């Protein structure tokens, strides 16, 4: 950065950050009702209830209310009229129903304020209009409105409210699996089956539904929480996700207002405005760390799901606390008295970050203080829980009398990587080699990584500390570019004149070696630099349109800053084949591979779509002994591979162990009869006489699952068992380790694991339902690893697992079931009932 640019930057800083706010951003507002509603829903009787989260969320959104006296009464029974009212209110029909009540009251000479007695009549009339109730059902409900609501009634009304298509005849598979299926009202069966298949409601246990059982208030809150996202649009509400990226304030007349800068996942940025306003006090109800509060709970880095209305008022936010981060950028301003620093990051977003009393500051490898930092200076900030822990900065060429090393930046794709060398295919079309060591700083989306996280195919920006020697200072991994989000096939219907849009029909997507029906691909955008191939030869869009309309094509999508675009298209030719196998050998140029199990030789060419860990790579980047899934076409003379998929399902510097705990020492313990996950199966190197020593420290997460309410125990408590022997002999452990140091583990009583470990399975699947409060997942598109056949085998049945005691990782970060969401692809170790270890793909 030149001195002239720094001067300009300082001027812009004073103009753009008079109050640490971000200028010229769209503004969304807190709700005027939030402060009052928040005071009304501080329930004192839900803290230990399994549906605490749904209760608080639905109360915050005004769908369900308490019973008075700061109580919710979660185990209280709902009446029929109460249950129906809640369903219609979640549909956004409360105002309509209550206006009908006023009309009914007026028709009898009552004043609108005396319409309370007509409320249920207004709701029932609305339910009939919405075809949730028939006229006959409405009359029966009105006559029995104060009686307890049955679970089957509520399920039936919910299915109708969602507009689900009833399921009849032999397609009714789930409802008849309950032992009490004969107790259902036959009129409800088809609608409730649809609800069960959508995973919206379940039984009171795995074998019973209790159709005539009473619907409790806590259960109802959980049901409303599940259907709310489906009905939000009817209430003219939008639910979106993003991250808090900055905070500041603004002056509006006599009012000082707080600003929270939020970046959505599709990279839209806006300010959330709270505080005093001419209309009154505005705020947002926030659910974070299991508690309700206002916007003061939100911190920079928090991941949020937020709901807003057509007036751009944010009504509710659910937040996940910020994780440790590494932020790169330039200093925009420093408030030494308020202990904050404003940093403009690589997205161009300015973030206000809190400073502790004395953070560690290093400038050009020399100890310094906060007072030594200047506007416009390049910095790297290590952040923990939203507060800066360490600042690494450089003055570069702007410090008079100081000659820095020669610096430079290179961008491109990682072509090859070893422990001591990185080869970059740079954007100039050349390959360059750089020395690599474990101390290089690596970041992705602002989060700290290590060089072990780098992978072939990564799009990176390499910052050099010395261009002469090629010494790397830091590496930034792009969050989007080059990531293959999916591979599809479909019949090519049209190629539009500019060659950037194609039309497809009968589209399927490839997932875990299987093809599944895919919707929403009638028209597909192609990237400006998309590559088109047929028979191994490159095509132009006009050639594709002239010769291949009506043919089946395969297309790989990448994501570039939130936009999905087709990047590589291949025309199908010959009989389709699919292989799940291991590469036995590969030619030097990478254009012929021999499979180990099938003993087949397949041809590859420049048109072959090759992906590794969801990144596009070249055929020559494949290696022997890699497990791959291949889609191929059998021609007259050879088998030509169209798609090759190679995945590593968890970070290669992590290991997963399970075994019996034998001895516990102060900071290590021994596993005997242990096995270690090798590939997708368990390798069993252990006997009783040959154990595995594993270390733990104060950062190790340890969960004792032996009680009905599993609890995290401290490493010190685990270490103390060296005297009592409590965790020795009869306890098994699942442990995720790095360099023989345990990052996290779960402890299990031997008798809780049945025929363990013989029943353990390795599975890939996509999440279709998450019940974080019960700790349960449902997955579809399931494939199981067969150690016998050394391949992934399709399983056409949904997989339902308890995961409340599982070790769950996203990359190398431990997370909880609360962080999982519908659509996540998972790699799981389980016994078909309980998940033990999960890696999010």
Buried (B, 14 or more C-beta within 10 A) or exposed (E): BEEEEBEEBBEBBEEBBBEBBBEEBEEBBBBBBBBEBBEBBBBEBBEEBBBBBBBBBBBBBBBBBBEEEEEBBBEBBBBBBBBBBBBBBBBBBBEBBBBBBBBBBBEEEBEEEEBEEBBBBBBBBBBBEBEBBEEEBBEEBBEEBEEBBBBBBBBBBBBBBBEBEBBEEEEBEBBEEBEBBEBBEEEBBBBBBBBBBBBBBBBBEEEBBBBBBBBBBBBBBBBBBBBBEBBBEEBEBEBBEBBBBBBBBBEEEEEEBBBBBBBBEEEEBBBBBBBBBEEEBBBBBBBBEEEBBBBEBBBBBBBBBBBBBEEBBBBBBBBBBBBEBBBBBBBBBBEEEEBBBBBBBBBEBBBBBBBEEEBBBBBBEEEBEBEBBBBBBBBBBBBBEBBBBBBBBBBBEBBEEEEBBEBBEBBBBBBBBEEEEBBBBBEEEEEBEBEBEEEBBBBBBBBBBBBBBBBBBBBBBBBBBBEEEBBBBBBBBBBBBBBBEBBBBBBBBEBEEEBBBBBBEEBBBBBBBBBEEBEEBEEBBBBEEBBBBBEBEEBEBEBBBEEBBEEBBBBBBBBBEEEBBBBBBBBBBBEBBEBBBBBBEBBEEBBBBBBBEBEBBBBBBEBBBBBBBBBBBBBBBBEEEBBBBBBBBBEEEBBBBBBBBBBBBBBEEBBBBBBBBBBBEEBBBBBBBBBBBEBBBBEEEBEEEEBBEBBBEEEBBBBBBBEEEBEEBEBEBBBBBBEEEBBBEBBBBBBBBBEEBBBBBBBBEEEEBEEBBEEBBBBBBBBBBBBBBBBBBBBBBBBBBBEEEBBBBEBEEBBBBBBBBBBBBBBBBEBEBBBBEEEBBBBBBBBEEBBBBBBBB
